[in-house]
């Protein structure tokens, strides 16, 4: 089964024929992506990655994950941006909600925490206290090997590990994922004899979730990474068709560009399942960094429904008409609990007797989209049969491809991020970093 796109809630805004006006540009963008002919063509290694998947490396990832799972109670992932969001999204989506809190739910795996994704000293101080509760291992991830946030966190954590375990044992408990040859982290990892994994040269941070950047932390958390690869491979094969009509991924890309042209400048990726909260964060980085440049680009936002219907629902329904909504719909949430009958019916809920929460959630989804449609907020629905490793792999590839193509349709280079340097320059100057 595939991920399917329902564009029914676009009807009052976009005529069917409008989609096909984009046939030529889509075909060109498709060939540019696949033949490495477009902007940023040094960074399209992710396009054919599922087809040519490096299974040997995956095996190595799995072996390391197995070794770490055996001697680790608390696993730390240190990274920022594309070097953490993919793993975080996968772990949040594919492990139980209360994974870190419940040994029973966690099984054999370690608790998993993240660091190096901000500069809160308080967070690190408290984290160091948590580390005292068990045996610790760390995966430091940075493609450039020079990013300040993870480097600062890692200096503190490395010190902690060496004081606690001694240099030799600490080195066995640290794995570095970084560039093949460049960067401070690579040099440090070589000197300290850390096991290392490589971020491919031709894959940028936000497109790297299927490389060891995402796969090692997910494997340590007990996720079946082979299923992720299967999902990505199927997505690769099924989304290979340049014709818009036959490719839901390209339809999604084109619809968002049509909507942008009609003044819908903000896309809300909405989920109705809290397992997808961090998938939204991953999506925001992917599209925000890829498209927001040259004074252009849809502003990607995420909302978690139904929670945020009670905070942002008012704005969406009646605020500025610059929004559209893309809903991630999960067909089977794989939970059975039903609402029982209550003879007194004091809460007035007997009309729901026998229904599962999933059934109620589905009505909330349809009701919300219909209301938004009436309120001139167009919507698309992407349906996933269920949330598992296979569909995680499928979905990340779907969105990466949609993003690459969409960036080309917009006329930007979706694979660079020159704007990220601006804050760094000021910060370094203010901190007196040597030139
Ligand atoms: O997508 C990107 O390239 C960025 O978001 C990077 O992932 C992020 O800045 C972290 O970079 P690095 O992995 O070099 O530490």
Boltz pocket constraint, residues with backbone or C-beta under 6 A from the ligand:
constraints:
  - pocket:
      binder: B
      contacts: [[A, 80], [A, 81], [A, 82], [A, 83], [A, 141], [A, 142], [A, 143], [A, 144], [A, 145], [A, 146], [A, 147], [A, 150], [A, 204], [A, 205], [A, 206], [A, 207], [A, 289], [A, 417]]
      max_distance: 6.0
